[in-house]
Each structure stands twice: as structure tokens, then as C-alpha cells.
Amino acid sequence: MADDPFENMLAQMDRAEEYADVDHGVFERLKSPERTLKVTLPVELESGEVEVFEGYRCQFDSSRGPFKGGVRFHPSVTQREVEALAGWMTWKTALVDLPYGGAKGGVICEPKDLTERDLERLTRRYTEGIRRMIGPEIDVPAPDMNTNPQTMAWMMDTYSMYEGYSVPQVVTGKPLEIGGTPGRVEATGRGVSLVTERLFEYLDRDLSDASIAIQGFGNVGSNAARLLDEAGANVVATSDVTGAAYDPDGLDVAALGAHVDAGGLIEEYVAGEYRGSASGSTWDDPDQITNAELLTLDVDVLIPAAVEGVITADNVDDLRASAVVEAANGPTTVAADKALTERDIQVVPDILANAGGVIVSYLEWVQNAQEFSWPLETVNAELERRIGSAFDKTVEQYDTKELPDLRTAAYTLALERTAKAHEYRGLFP
């Protein structure tokens, strides 16, 4: 299936195998997760009804260290998606050289239909369901789609109650008051911004006034938009589920961010129902376009920051962006990827572009283990150093081996590092 994220990931691996120095037997081992747990979650809702939810936790590869990966709450969650995301997390942590393996969790639900109390009960029930396979030295969950620091606080508390003492390092992305780190919330968006800046340096182009379209204005998209705007880029379009706002002269990112932070939607913003305020802002008057139209805008950079599989064989010929930076996981299908390569459009792959979140999660985990905290400046500097190093090594691999694209370069590095760990460790028993 072209829209199967797991098949998409396997195809990306297969494309890199011919360039990677990896034994074929080890490569075959890397294609399957170590284990996937499915849990049934009966929850008594605030309404008094009992609803049965379904959840998963996939642990893909532990050769380089404990499993690491987010937990998402979404109606579209499937076992195959969770396994694909766990695989991508494996290659991501290897690429940015963190001592982790990849994992992912998910619960099939529609968070908008649940109260805060419902979400807490669902989170605690899910945590109890997977608690035997998580732990600070085993598997460390983090926030993902529709989960946040509060979700992580409930997970940490549930796990800690069973242990009999507080275990802050069992999850990352927590509130600061219970062991979180400054900079974690905006880390993925900051990484996307840093990688975009690096890409422009590599292409010997000026980011100032470069036009950028961002599909998705959630945590990742909004922070990337704000930081790129501050760096001088011209964010001309962004979107949410209600549609996209487009202004070729550039959106007022601060005003739009204030509107969304106040609970507003893009369609309301475009219609003039402005909920937020930004000091000194001159509220623009953007046009409303569809998410599909946003993908085909004539811009310097397209940043898909929503869900998987949005750039496909059906729409890739209509893309007019000069470069793509994948803030979402798996936004480009294999067929579309090949078409972009043939057109010489640089694509910074997801396993590099959105690695800022897991880098800062690692920094949070290290601080928890040391029972010590660092200031925001230290966290941001370490994030920039690590993601910058990964970008440089990917580009070096791309140039010296004359690889077809940056994704293949990133995968060869990640596969070689993971395979080397397997070779050193061998097979047990």
C-alpha cells in the first residue's frame, strides 16, 4: 500500500541499503520491531459511560540504548503507524547520535470529544497498561500529537505510584515543576528552524526574505514559524484543520500565534474574528486557501508540519517549492520522494529535520538522572550543536558518496551506526 507508513519506511531503508556499509543479515534484522504491545483500555468517562479504547506501544530497536519515543492520541492511530514511527525514531536517534533506540505509543481516540478528566483517566489507564515495558532505563515516553506536558505529568505520577517513589526520568516533556527542562516545548520547532538555516547556508542562499509555507500550526509549526520569522524569513502561509491562511507579503506570525494561543482557529483569523493580541502588531488580511493549495504554493521552502503522507504521487508534480523541510514524520511517500529527487528539489528528511524534540528530551533525561538542571541557554546551545553536527555529517555523506538525496545520506549514517551496535553486541544466546 502506497499510504502504509511502515511500507514507506521499509522502502526508505531499502533505498539506502546499496549505499550503506551494513551486513545484509543485520539489515534484515533492522526491518522488524523487537515487540509491539496492544492494550485494551476501559475508561469510565465523566458522563458516567464506560468506553473501551485501544492503545499500542512499539519498541523497535534497543541496540544503542533504552527505547525512546512519543505517545500520540488520535483517531487515525494504527499498529502499523505506531511501528513505522518507532522505526523512524530508531533512525532519528542514531542519526543525531543519542544513546537510545526507537519506540512509539498511541491511543485511538478523539481528544476533542473528551473532557480533561476523561483524558487524565485514559492516560493513567494507558500508562498502567504499558508500565511493565517502560522505565527510565528501559523505555522513556514523551509527548507527541495531542499530548503535552500535562499528559506526561499524569504518566509520571501513575508510574511513580506503582514504584512507591517519584521517578521523573520515566518520561520527558514534563512540566518544569516536576523535572522538565526549559526549551523542551519549542525544541522540535527550534530544530526545524535551525536545520532550515543550515540548508540555506549549504545552498549558499540568503534566508532573509525567503518565502516559507508551513502546513500545520500546532506546537511544531507555530514555533518553527516564530523562529524563522525572527530570523528574517517571510512566512507566507500556514494552516490547521480548518484551512490555511496565505499572504504573499508575509503573515503577521506574532498576531496569528497570539490568536491560536487564545484558542482561535485559522478560519476565524482569516475571517477577522481575532482573539489574540500582539504588541505592536499590524494585523494582516490574509486569504483563505485549502491545505492542499498550501502544498503547491510557489515558495522557497515548504515545511509539512502536520501528519504523514501529505506529499504523494498525486500532488508532487504540482509542488513548486525549491526545498522541503520535513517537520512532520513521514510526510512524503516514496513515489513522491523519487519525483522530488529527479526534479533536484532538496528534501531535508524528517529523521533530521524534526530531531530537536528527542535531542532536548535526551537532555532532560540526563538532567533528571543527575538530579541537576541547566539554564535555557545551555539547553538551546546543546540542541544547536547536536542538530548542526548531524546536518553537517549528513551533507558530508551526501557529497562524498555522491548519494541521490539527503534522505539516503541520513539513512546510511543511521543504519550504519545501528548495525555496528548490533555487530558488537552479537546475538543472544
N, C-alpha and C positions, 0 to 999 in steps of 0.2 A: 504493500500500500504506500502510495506516494506521501500520504499525510500521516503515516505512522512515525512518531518521533523516534522510536527505538530503531526502526529500519533506517531512518535518516542518519542516526548516529553511527550505526554499523557501516553505512555507505561512506561516511566521512573517514572512518577508520581504514576501510579497505583502500580508499584513495591514497592514504598516506603510507600504507604498508610497503609499497615498492620503493619508497624513499627512506624508510626508517630502518635503522640497524637493529632489527628485532628478530629473534629466532621465531620461525613460523609456529612452532608448538606453543611457545609462550604467547604469541599473538592470539592464537585461538582461545587460550585461557582468558585473555582480556576482553573477550566478546560477551561474556555472561556474568551476571551478578553473582556474588557469593550466596546471598539469600534475600528473599523478599517475604515479609510478614504481612498477612492480611488480617485485619481485626474488625470485629462486629461491635458496634458501639451503641447500645440502647441508652437514650438520654431522656429524662423527664424534663420537658420544656416548661417554661414559666406559665404557659397556658394550661398546664395540667396533663397535656397529651404526652404519650411516650412515642418518640420517633427513633427508628433504628438507622444509624448511619454506618457507612463503610469507610475504613481507612487502611493505609498502607505505610510500610517503612521498608525501603530497599537499601541494602548495604552492598555496594558494588565491588569494591576492592580495598583491602587493608594492608597491602604490601608495604606502603610507605608510612603507615601510622594509623591512628584512630580514624574511624569514619567521620565525615563532616558533611552537613547538608541541611537545607531548609525544610520547612513544613508549610504546605500551602492548603488553604481552604477554598475550594472552588467546585462548581457543579461539573466541570469537564474533567476532573481528576480521574485517571485510569491507572491500572497497574503498569501498562506499557509506558505511559508518560512518566510515571514515577521512576521506573527503571532507566529510561532514557536520561532523565535529569540526574540520576545518581551516577550514570556513566559520564555525562558531561562534567559533573563535579569532580570525578576522579581525574579527568584530563586537565581540568582547570587548576586543581591544587598542585598537580605535578608540574604544570607549565610555569606557575608562579613560585614553584619550589617550596611549598609548605609541607610539613611532615604529617600529612593527612591522606586518607583515602576518601572516596566519594560516597555519599548517601543522599537520600531524599525521602521525604514523607508527604503524605497528602490525605485529606479527608474530603469525600464527596458531599458537598453541602452548598447552600446559597447563603452566605453570611448576611446578606441584606435582609433576609427573612427571619433572622434570629436576633433575639434581644441580647444585651450584654451578659445577662445571667445565663442565657442559653449557651452563648459562646464559651463562657467560663466552664460550664458543666461538660460541654463537648470536649474542650481542650483537656480538662482533667481526666475524662474518661479515656481519651485517646492516649494521653501520657501513661495512664495505668496499663493500657493495652500493649504499649511498646516498651515499658520501663525495664523489662528483663534484658532487652537488647541495646539499651543506651547507658551512658555513664561517661564521666569526664575523661576516662582513658579508653573508652570503647567506641562510643558514637555520640557526637555532640550536635544536637539540632540547633536551628537558627530560624529567624523569620523568613518568610517568602511571600508569595501572593496572598493578600487578605489576612496575613498575620503580622504581628507587630511586637514592640517591647512588652506590652501588657500580656499578650499570649505567652511570651517567653517567661514572664514572671509566674504565671499560673503553672506552666510546665515545671519550672524550677521548684516551686513550692510543693507540687504534687510529688515529685521525685524525692525531695528532701524529707517529706513526711514519712515516706517508707523507710528512708535511711536513718531517720531519727536525729539528723543534724543538717544544717544548711550546706548545700552543695552548689554554690553559684556557678562553678565551671562546667556543670552538666549541660548548659545551653549558653549560647551567645546572643547578642542583640537584646540584652536585658536593659531595664531602666537603670540609670546611673546609681540610684539609691541602693540597689541590691547587687552591685558588682558589674554594671555595664560600663562601657568605655565611651568617653566623648568621641564624636566623629563616626560612630557606627551607623547611625540612621542615614546619613548622607553619603556613606562610604562608596556604595555602588555607583551612584550618580557622579561622585567626585572622580572615581576611577575612569568612568566613561569620558568625562571632560578631559582628564589628563591624557588618556590614550588618543583622543581626537587631536589635542595639541601636538602630541608626538607624531601623529600621522602627517600633519601639515608640515612639521619640521622635516620629516623624512622625504616628503614630496616637494620640499623647497617651495612651499606656498605660504601665503600670509593668512592667518586665521582672522585677522581684523576684517570685519565686514563680510566674512564668508557667510553664505546663506545656509541655514540649517533647518531641517524639518524633523520633528520628533514625534513619532507615533506613540502616544501614551504619556499621560501627565500625572502618573502616580508618584510614589516615592522616588523611583529611579529617574524617570523622565523629568520631573519637576526640578530635582537637584541638578541634573545634568544641564537643563535649560538655564537655570540661575547662574551656574558657574561658567558656562560658555558665554552667556550674556555679559558677565563680569569680565571675561577675557577678551571682549571686543567683538565676538561673533554676532551675527544677525539671525536670531531665531525667528523664522518667518511663519512657522506653523507648528501646532501641537494639537493633541486630541485626547478624548476619553470615550467612554461607551456611547455618549450622545452625539458624537461627531467631532469635527475638527474646526479650529479657528485658524484663519490664514490672512496674513497681511504682508504683501511683498516688501513693504518698507520696514518690517520688523514688528513683532508683538511687544507689548509692554509686559515683560516677563514678571516683573515685581508685582504689578497690579493683578495679573492673572493668577499668580501664586497666592496672593492675599485672598482673592475670590475663592479659589479652590480650598485653601486652608480654612475658610469660613463655612465650608460645606457646599459651595457652589459647583455648578456643572458648566462645561464648555458651552453648551447650547444657551444657557442663561446669560453667560458672559457676552456671547455674540449678540444676543437679543437686547442687551443693555440692562439686564437685571443684575447689577453689580453689587456683590455682597461685601467685598473686602475694601481695604484702603491701603495705599502705599504712599509714604510721604514723598511729596514732590513728583508724583507720577502724573503723566498726562495720558489718560485712558484712551487707548486707540479704538478704532472702529473696524474690527476685522470682519472678513466674510466667513460664512459657514460653508464648509465643504465636508465631504464624507471621509472616513478613514481610508477608503480605497483611493480616493483622489489625492490624499496627502502623500501616499506612497509614490505617486507619479509626478510630483512637483519637480520643476527644473531648479534644483538646488545643488550646492557644493557637497553637502553631506546629508544623508538620510540616516536617522537613528531610530530603528524599530525598538521600542521600549515597552512593549505590551506582552503579547503571547507568542507561542510557537507558530511556525508555518504560515507567515503572512506574505512572504515573498516567494511566489510559486511560478511554475511554468506558465500559468495562465496570465500572470501580470508582469513578469520580468521584462518582457520586451517593451513595456510602457514606462519602465523606470528611466528617469532622466538624471538622477543624482550622479555626481562624479565619484563619490565614495560612499560606502555603507559602514557604519559602526554598530555592531550588534549588541545593544544594551539588554535585549531580551535573550532568553535561552532558546536556541533552535529556531530563529525567525525565518531562516532561509532554507528551502528544500534543496536537495542535492541537484535536481534538474536546473533550478534557478541559479544555484551556485556556479554550475558549469557555464551557463549563459553569461553570467556576470564576468567570469574569468575570460571568456572569449572576447568580451567587449572591453577588456582591460580596465574594468572598474574594481578598484581596491576594496576589499571587504576585510575589516578587522573582525576576526571571529569572536563569538560570544565567550569562549573559554579564556580569552584575553581581555576583551573589552569590558566585561562585567565582573571581573575578578576582584574589584575593590572591596566588595562586601565580605568575601571569605578572607581576604587579607586582614581586614580590621577585626573580623571575628577571631582569627588566629591571635591577633594582638590582645584582644580582650581575654581570651582563654589563657594566654601566657601571664597576663597581669593577675588573673584570678588564682592561678597556680602559685604565683609568688606572693599572693596577698599584698599586692602593691598596685598603685595606679599611676598612670602617666598623664601629663597635660595634653590638651588637644594638639598643640604644636608638634609634640613628639609623635603622636599617632599619625597625623597628616603627613609629616616628613617621612615616616617609615612606609606609609602607603605609597607615596610618590616614588620613593627609592625602589621598592619591590616591584611595582607595576611598570615603572620605567625600565628596570633591568629586564623584565620579562619581554617587554616590547622590543628592546634592543636585541635580545637574543633571538627572538622570532624573526626580526628583519635580517639579522646576520645569517640565520639558517636559510631564509628565503633567497638572499642574494648569493651566498657562497655555493649553495647546492643547486641554484637555478631552478627552484621549485615553481609549480604552476601558480600558486597563490599563497597568501598569508595563512589561510586556514590549514593547508597542508603543512606549512612550516611549523605552525603551532602544534599540530598533532604529532609530527615526527619527534619534536622535543618531548612532549608529554608521554608518548608511547615508549620512547627510548628510556626515559627516567623510570617509568613504572616497570617496564620489562627488566631493567637492570636490577631493581629491587627484588623482583621475583627470582632472577637468576642467582643472586647472592643468597637468598633465603632457601631456595630449593623447594622440594615437595615433602610434606609431612603426611604420613610416616615414611 
